[in-house]
Amino acid sequence: MGIETSVANKKVKQVCELAKDKIPIPNSNLNPKTNTNGKGKRGRRRHHKKMVAVSPVQKLFNTCNEVFDSCSTGIIPSSDNIQKLKAVLDNFKPADVGLFPEMPHFQASVAGRTPVIRYLHLHECDKFSMGIFCLPPSGVIPLHNHPGMTVFSKLLFGTMHIKSYDWVADVPATPDISVLVNEAKQTEVRLAKVKVNSKLTAPCNTSILYPTDGGNMHCFTAVTACAVLDVLGPPYSVPDGRHCQYYLDFPFANFSVNGVSIPEEEKEGYAWLQEREKPEDLTFVGELYGGPAIVEK
């Protein structure tokens, strides 16, 4: 076998030497010292330089670092940056973060018990946070807000009902009817407009909400087991005034307020929201993230 290989190599060499005299070199400016077969120093450097694939979650982290670099409370990233981050999230799949519907995180709760919501922490800094909410069937993340924040939510799998609101800016809070809502604690009630009230099924595009638009206050209800990848910029921070507040919502028709009038056919698109304490039966359990590692440069 060795001899046959040697003879074949000699024939190939002879053919190549004959070809040098007959085949013109396409680039006449090619440096004759350049070794095009990779045996020179430059060729060796190119040969040893390996292309390292960037995982989707690493790409997400890198993009967030760029998009939220100059953002703070109430400061929205530029439209170009919004689209850049949305494009990364739109292509995300459960396997990109090591998730599968068959995992224990998504198993149905025992009958009569409130489903436990599990949270996978990916990253948090003073600019943004990344994490995944894992909801079993019927799991609920109650109505809550995102003060001064821009939020990207990507449904990775499953079907989820989303209801969201924005404040009606030109209608002040109405403390005089709070006693009718909750006699134990008189908290003012504010008028809000429904932004979204529908089901979302994966695969689907990323949802985005802004400090004063897009449904800053929302509620998630799992129709089936589902997972939601959330990116918040900036993240919640009590010292910085970004505290997560929960709400009760009441139909617009429940109360009559002087100076506030909505056409009959539009009333279902509005509601009164009242602040509440975190629901006692709401349980978040932190779980270890087991997907591809994130390198924080």
C-alpha positions as CSV (number, residue, x, y, z in Angstrom):
1,M,0.0,0.0,0.0
2,G,2.9,2.4,0.8
3,I,4.5,1.8,-2.6
4,E,1.4,2.4,-4.5
5,T,0.8,5.6,-2.6
6,S,4.3,6.8,-3.4
7,V,3.9,6.2,-7.1
8,A,0.6,8.0,-7.2
9,N,2.1,11.0,-5.4
10,K,4.9,11.2,-8.0
11,K,2.4,11.3,-10.8
12,V,0.4,14.0,-9.1
13,K,3.6,16.1,-8.7
14,Q,4.5,15.7,-12.3
15,V,1.1,16.8,-13.5
16,C,1.3,19.9,-11.2
17,E,4.7,20.8,-12.5
18,L,3.4,20.6,-16.1
19,A,0.4,22.7,-15.2
20,K,2.6,25.5,-13.9
21,D,3.8,26.3,-17.4
22,K,0.4,26.1,-19.1
23,I,-2.1,27.5,-16.5
24,P,-1.9,31.3,-16.0
25,I,-2.0,32.7,-12.5
26,P,-5.3,34.6,-12.0
27,N,-3.7,37.2,-9.7
28,S,-0.5,38.6,-11.2
29,N,0.1,40.7,-8.1
30,L,0.3,37.6,-5.9
31,N,3.4,37.8,-3.7
32,P,5.7,34.9,-4.8
33,K,6.7,34.4,-1.2
34,T,3.2,33.6,-0.1
35,N,2.8,30.0,0.5
36,T,-0.8,29.2,-0.7
37,N,-0.8,25.6,0.5
38,G,-0.8,26.6,4.2
39,K,2.8,25.6,5.0
40,G,4.1,29.1,5.6
41,K,3.8,31.0,8.8
42,R,0.7,32.9,7.8
43,G,-0.8,29.6,6.5
44,R,0.0,27.9,9.8
45,R,-1.7,30.7,11.7
46,R,-4.8,30.5,9.6
47,H,-4.8,26.7,10.0
48,H,-4.6,26.8,13.8
49,K,-7.2,29.6,14.2
50,K,-10.4,27.8,15.0
51,M,-13.9,29.3,14.6
52,V,-15.7,29.1,17.9
53,A,-19.5,29.1,17.6
54,V,-21.3,31.5,19.9
55,S,-24.3,29.9,21.7
56,P,-27.7,31.6,21.3
57,V,-27.7,32.5,25.0
58,Q,-24.2,34.0,24.8
59,K,-25.3,36.0,21.8
60,L,-28.3,37.2,23.8
61,F,-26.1,38.2,26.7
62,N,-23.7,40.1,24.4
63,T,-26.6,41.8,22.7
64,C,-28.1,42.9,26.0
65,N,-24.8,44.3,27.1
66,E,-24.8,46.5,24.0
67,V,-28.5,47.4,23.9
68,F,-28.8,48.4,27.6
69,D,-25.3,50.0,28.0
70,S,-26.6,53.6,28.3
71,C,-30.1,52.9,29.6
72,S,-31.6,53.6,33.0
73,T,-35.0,54.1,34.6
74,G,-37.5,55.3,31.9
75,I,-34.8,55.4,29.2
76,I,-35.8,53.3,26.2
77,P,-33.2,51.8,23.9
78,S,-33.1,53.2,20.4
79,S,-35.5,51.6,17.8
80,D,-32.5,50.0,16.1
81,N,-31.4,48.4,19.3
82,I,-34.9,47.3,20.1
83,Q,-35.1,45.5,16.8
84,K,-31.6,44.0,17.2
85,L,-32.5,42.4,20.5
86,K,-35.9,41.3,19.3
87,A,-34.3,39.6,16.3
88,V,-32.1,37.5,18.7
89,L,-35.0,36.5,20.9
90,D,-37.4,35.7,18.0
91,N,-35.1,32.9,16.9
92,F,-34.8,31.4,20.4
93,K,-35.8,27.8,21.0
94,P,-36.2,25.9,24.3
95,A,-33.2,23.7,23.6
96,D,-31.0,26.9,23.4
97,V,-31.4,27.2,27.2
98,G,-31.6,23.5,28.0
99,L,-35.3,23.3,28.4
100,F,-37.8,20.6,27.4
101,P,-41.6,20.3,28.2
102,E,-41.0,16.9,29.8
103,M,-38.9,18.4,32.6
104,P,-40.2,18.3,36.3
105,H,-40.4,22.2,36.2
106,F,-43.6,21.9,34.1
107,Q,-45.4,19.0,35.7
108,A,-49.1,19.7,36.7
109,S,-49.7,20.5,40.3
110,V,-51.6,18.3,42.7
111,A,-55.3,19.0,42.5
112,G,-56.4,21.8,44.8
113,R,-52.9,23.3,45.2
114,T,-51.8,26.5,43.6
115,P,-49.2,25.7,40.9
116,V,-45.6,26.7,41.8
117,I,-43.8,29.0,39.4
118,R,-40.1,28.1,38.9
119,Y,-37.5,30.6,37.9
120,L,-34.2,30.0,36.2
121,H,-31.8,32.9,36.8
122,L,-29.5,33.6,33.9
123,H,-27.9,36.9,34.6
124,E,-28.5,40.2,36.5
125,C,-26.5,43.4,36.7
126,D,-27.5,47.1,37.2
127,K,-28.3,47.4,33.5
128,F,-30.5,44.4,32.7
129,S,-31.6,40.9,33.9
130,M,-32.3,37.7,32.1
131,G,-34.3,34.8,33.4
132,I,-36.9,32.1,32.5
133,F,-40.3,31.5,34.2
134,C,-41.4,27.9,34.1
135,L,-45.2,27.6,34.5
136,P,-47.1,24.3,34.8
137,P,-50.6,24.1,33.5
138,S,-52.9,26.7,35.2
139,G,-49.9,28.5,36.6
140,V,-50.4,32.2,37.1
141,I,-48.1,35.2,37.4
142,P,-50.6,37.8,38.7
143,L,-51.1,41.3,37.4
144,H,-47.9,43.3,38.1
145,N,-46.0,46.3,36.8
146,H,-42.5,47.1,35.4
147,P,-41.8,50.7,36.5
148,G,-39.5,52.6,34.2
149,M,-38.5,49.4,32.4
150,T,-38.4,48.0,28.9
151,V,-39.3,44.3,28.9
152,F,-38.8,41.6,26.2
153,S,-40.8,38.4,26.7
154,K,-40.3,35.4,24.5
155,L,-42.7,32.4,24.9
156,L,-40.4,29.4,24.3
157,F,-43.1,26.8,24.2
158,G,-46.7,26.2,25.2
159,T,-49.9,28.3,25.2
160,M,-50.3,31.3,27.5
161,H,-53.1,33.8,28.1
162,I,-51.8,37.4,28.4
163,K,-53.8,40.3,29.8
164,S,-52.0,43.7,30.0
165,Y,-52.9,47.3,30.7
166,D,-51.5,50.8,30.4
167,W,-52.5,53.7,32.6
168,V,-54.9,56.2,31.1
169,A,-52.7,59.3,31.5
170,D,-55.4,62.0,31.7
171,V,-57.5,60.4,34.4
172,P,-56.2,60.9,38.0
173,A,-56.2,58.3,40.7
174,T,-59.6,58.0,42.5
175,P,-59.2,57.4,46.3
176,D,-62.8,58.3,47.1
177,I,-64.0,54.9,45.7
178,S,-61.2,52.8,47.2
179,V,-63.3,52.0,50.3
180,L,-65.9,50.3,48.1
181,V,-63.2,48.1,46.6
182,N,-61.4,47.1,49.8
183,E,-62.7,48.2,53.2
184,A,-59.8,46.7,55.0
185,K,-57.2,48.9,53.2
186,Q,-58.2,52.1,51.5
187,T,-55.9,52.2,48.4
188,E,-56.6,54.5,45.5
189,V,-57.9,53.1,42.3
190,R,-56.7,54.2,38.8
191,L,-58.1,53.8,35.4
192,A,-56.2,51.6,32.9
193,K,-56.8,50.7,29.3
194,V,-56.5,47.1,28.1
195,K,-53.6,46.6,25.7
196,V,-53.7,42.8,25.2
197,N,-56.2,40.2,26.2
198,S,-55.5,37.0,24.2
199,K,-53.8,33.7,24.0
200,L,-50.3,33.3,22.6
201,T,-48.9,30.0,21.3
202,A,-45.3,29.2,20.6
203,P,-43.5,29.6,18.2
204,C,-44.3,33.3,18.1
205,N,-42.6,36.6,18.0
206,T,-41.2,38.4,21.1
207,S,-43.5,40.7,23.0
208,I,-42.2,44.1,24.1
209,L,-43.5,46.5,26.7
210,Y,-42.3,50.0,27.5
211,P,-42.4,52.2,30.6
212,T,-45.7,53.9,29.6
213,D,-46.9,51.8,26.7
214,G,-47.2,48.3,25.3
215,G,-48.9,46.8,28.4
216,N,-46.6,47.8,31.2
217,M,-48.8,45.9,33.7
218,H,-49.5,42.3,32.7
219,C,-50.7,39.0,33.9
220,F,-49.6,35.5,32.6
221,T,-51.9,32.4,32.8
222,A,-50.5,29.1,31.5
223,V,-53.1,27.3,29.4
224,T,-50.6,24.5,29.0
225,A,-47.2,24.1,30.5
226,C,-45.0,26.9,29.1
227,A,-41.7,28.7,29.5
228,V,-41.1,32.4,29.1
229,L,-37.7,34.0,28.7
230,D,-37.7,37.5,30.1
231,V,-35.2,40.3,29.6
232,L,-35.7,43.4,31.7
233,G,-33.8,46.7,31.2
234,P,-33.1,48.0,33.8
235,P,-34.1,45.2,36.3
236,Y,-36.2,45.6,39.4
237,S,-34.5,47.6,42.1
238,V,-36.2,48.9,45.3
239,P,-33.4,51.4,46.1
240,D,-33.8,52.9,42.6
241,G,-37.6,53.0,42.8
242,R,-38.3,50.0,40.6
243,H,-40.4,47.9,43.0
244,C,-42.7,45.2,41.6
245,Q,-46.2,46.1,42.5
246,Y,-49.2,43.8,42.2
247,Y,-52.8,44.8,41.3
248,L,-56.4,43.8,41.4
249,D,-58.4,44.7,38.3
250,F,-62.1,45.6,38.3
251,P,-64.5,46.1,35.4
252,F,-65.0,49.7,34.4
253,A,-68.8,49.4,34.9
254,N,-68.3,48.6,38.6
255,F,-67.8,52.2,39.5
256,S,-69.2,55.6,38.5
257,V,-66.7,58.4,38.7
258,N,-67.6,62.1,37.9
259,G,-65.9,63.3,34.8
260,V,-65.0,59.8,33.5
261,S,-67.2,58.7,30.6
262,I,-66.5,55.8,28.2
263,P,-68.8,54.8,25.3
264,E,-70.8,51.7,26.2
265,E,-69.2,49.6,23.4
266,E,-65.7,50.5,24.6
267,K,-66.2,49.8,28.4
268,E,-64.7,46.3,28.2
269,G,-61.5,47.8,27.0
270,Y,-61.0,49.6,30.4
271,A,-60.6,48.6,34.0
272,W,-60.0,50.0,37.4
273,L,-56.7,48.8,39.0
274,Q,-55.9,48.8,42.7
275,E,-52.6,48.1,44.3
276,R,-52.4,45.0,46.4
277,E,-49.9,43.0,48.4
278,K,-48.1,40.1,46.8
279,P,-50.7,37.2,46.8
280,E,-50.1,34.8,49.7
281,D,-50.6,31.8,47.5
282,L,-48.0,33.0,44.9
283,T,-44.9,30.9,45.1
284,F,-41.7,31.4,43.1
285,V,-39.0,28.7,43.5
286,G,-35.5,29.3,42.1
287,E,-34.0,26.5,40.1
288,L,-30.5,26.0,38.8
289,Y,-30.0,26.9,35.1
290,G,-28.6,23.9,33.3
291,G,-28.2,25.3,29.7
292,P,-25.1,26.5,27.9
293,A,-22.8,28.7,30.1
294,I,-22.7,32.4,29.8
295,V,-19.3,34.0,29.7
296,E,-19.4,37.4,31.4
297,K,-16.5,39.3,29.8
